């Protein structure tokens, strides 16, 4: 795997270790439908959303969790989405 990605085994192992501390939410058909709804509604409102941001918003909506971001304005106006600013230490 390391040869195809340009990442060595040590770097891949580091990524695996970092990801072990997070819950990974699976992509479902419902996520895809929510994504489409968000993408179309933002486009129709004249406020298009980046594809990647739309996936983040759709996932937060599906799992009913707040979205924490440094870019709150990217997610403004998405119905039902609770957007929080970054956590300050």
Secondary structure, 3 states (H helix, E strand, C coil): CHHHHCCCHHHHHHHHHHHCCCCCCCCCHHHHHHHHHHHHHHHHCCCCCCHHHHHHHHHHHHHCCCEECCCHHHHCCCCCCCEECCCCC
